[in-house]
Amino acid sequence: MRDTLVLNASFEPLSTVTLNRAVVLVLQDKAVVELAHPELRMRGAAVDMPAPRVIRLCRYVRVPFRRHAPWSRRGVLLRDRHRCAYCGGRATTVDHLVPRSRGGQDTWLNTVASCARDNHRKADRTPEEAGMPLLRQPFEPSPADAMLLALGQDEEGALPAWAVREAA
């Protein structure tokens, strides 16, 4: 089950929470449902409600400004849409462009999604040394983009329809 997006009272994205936590916030009147799942319902002895996909807090919450999205292996796979940076196939692991054994760090710009075969073939070398050019360059997503990625994607890498910005 995918997480639920939490919006501040001003409609700006704050974070994601589990479906259960979202239901608790709604039942405690701390949040209202902005978008519900069309087919899923949450049922209990005293409750029957649609499963929330997006909730908005009733009171404004001040949050410190975040300059950078935190790095994670899952985030790299989502950023690269589970596609290998070397062959374009299904990626299941993360590869360091400058290997960790040679001082490479866990950063957005030093890691790409990779299939196990290409990760093993590249081994303890840089892509240039291994003769394996990248199909696309790594980038650091903004905190807002990282949050949308954390909401989940389908197998083809598409974001949920409600998460895509409309073209003006």
C-alpha positions in Angstrom: 0.0 0.0 0.0 1.3 3.4 -0.9 1.7 6.2 1.5 -0.6 9.2 1.9 0.5 12.7 1.1 0.1 15.2 3.9 -0.5 18.8 2.9 -0.1 21.8 5.3 -3.2 23.9 5.8 -1.8 26.2 3.1 -1.9 23.2 0.6 1.9 22.9 0.5 3.3 19.3 0.7 4.8 18.4 4.1 5.4 14.7 4.1 4.0 11.3 3.6 2.5 9.1 6.2 1.1 5.5 6.3 -2.5 4.9 5.4 -3.2 4.0 9.0 -1.7 7.3 10.3 -3.7 9.3 7.8 -6.9 7.7 8.9 -6.1 8.5 12.6 -5.4 12.2 11.7 -8.7 12.4 9.9 -10.7 10.7 12.7 -9.1 13.0 15.3 -10.2 16.0 13.2 -6.6 17.1 12.7 -6.9 16.6 8.9 -9.4 16.5 6.2 -9.4 14.2 3.1 -8.6 16.1 -0.1 -8.4 13.0 -2.3 -9.6 9.5 -1.6 -8.8 6.2 -3.3 -11.7 5.4 -5.6 -11.9 1.8 -4.7 -10.5 1.2 -1.2 -12.5 1.8 1.9 -11.4 1.8 5.6 -13.9 -0.1 7.7 -14.2 -0.6 11.4 -16.8 -1.0 14.2 -17.6 2.7 14.2 -16.1 3.9 10.9 -16.6 3.5 7.2 -14.6 5.9 5.0 -12.8 6.0 1.7 -9.0 5.4 2.0 -7.3 8.8 1.9 -4.6 9.4 -0.7 -4.1 13.1 0.1 -5.0 14.8 3.4 -4.7 18.4 4.5 -4.0 19.5 8.0 -6.6 21.7 9.6 -4.0 23.9 11.4 -0.9 25.4 9.8 2.4 23.8 10.8 5.6 25.7 10.5 8.5 23.6 9.1 12.1 24.6 8.7 13.2 25.0 5.1 14.9 22.0 3.6 17.6 22.7 1.0 18.4 19.1 0.1 16.5 15.8 -0.2 18.0 13.1 2.0 19.8 10.4 0.0 18.6 6.9 0.1 19.0 3.7 -2.0 15.2 3.6 -2.5 15.2 7.3 -3.6 17.9 6.6 -6.2 15.9 3.7 -7.6 12.8 5.8 -7.8 14.6 8.8 -9.2 15.9 6.6 -12.0 12.5 4.9 -12.4 14.0 1.5 -11.7 15.9 1.6 -15.0 19.6 0.7 -15.3 21.8 3.7 -16.1 24.0 1.6 -18.3 21.7 -0.7 -20.3 18.2 0.7 -19.6 16.9 -2.7 -18.2 15.2 -3.3 -14.9 17.4 -1.9 -12.1 17.5 -3.7 -8.7 20.6 -2.2 -7.1 22.5 1.1 -6.7 25.9 1.6 -8.3 28.5 4.2 -7.2 30.1 6.1 -10.1 33.2 6.6 -8.0 33.3 3.3 -6.0 33.1 3.5 -2.2 36.4 1.6 -1.9 38.0 4.5 -3.8 36.4 7.3 -1.7 33.0 7.5 -3.4 30.2 8.8 -1.2 26.5 7.9 -0.9 25.3 11.1 -2.7 22.7 11.8 -5.4 25.4 12.7 -7.9 27.6 9.7 -7.3 24.9 7.0 -7.4 22.7 5.6 -10.2 20.3 2.7 -10.5 21.8 -0.4 -12.0 20.9 -3.9 -12.9 22.9 -6.6 -11.0 24.7 -7.7 -14.2 26.0 -4.2 -15.1 26.9 -3.4 -11.5 29.0 -6.6 -11.3 30.5 -6.0 -14.8 31.6 -2.4 -13.8 33.0 -3.7 -10.5 35.5 -1.5 -8.7 36.0 0.9 -11.6 34.5 4.2 -12.8 32.2 4.1 -15.8 34.9 5.6 -18.0 37.5 2.9 -16.9 34.9 0.2 -17.5 33.9 1.6 -20.9 30.3 1.8 -19.8 28.8 5.2 -20.7 25.7 6.4 -18.8 22.4 6.7 -20.6 21.5 9.6 -18.4 23.3 11.7 -15.8 22.4 11.5 -12.1 20.9 14.6 -10.5 19.8 15.7 -7.1 16.0 16.0 -6.8 14.5 18.9 -5.0 12.9 18.0 -1.6 9.4 18.4 -3.2 10.4 16.1 -6.1 11.8 13.6 -3.6 8.5 13.6 -1.7 6.5 12.9 -4.9 8.9 10.1 -5.7 8.4 8.7 -2.2 4.6 8.5 -2.9 5.4 5.7 -5.3 5.2 4.9 -8.9 3.7 2.2 -11.0 5.9 -0.5 -12.8 6.4 1.8 -15.8 7.7 4.6 -13.5 4.7 6.9 -13.9 3.5 9.0 -10.9 -0.1 8.7 -9.7 -2.4 10.8 -11.9 -3.2 13.2 -9.1 0.6 13.9 -8.5 1.3 15.1 -12.1 1.1 18.9 -12.6 -1.3 20.1 -15.2 0.3 21.8 -18.2 -0.8 25.5 -18.4 
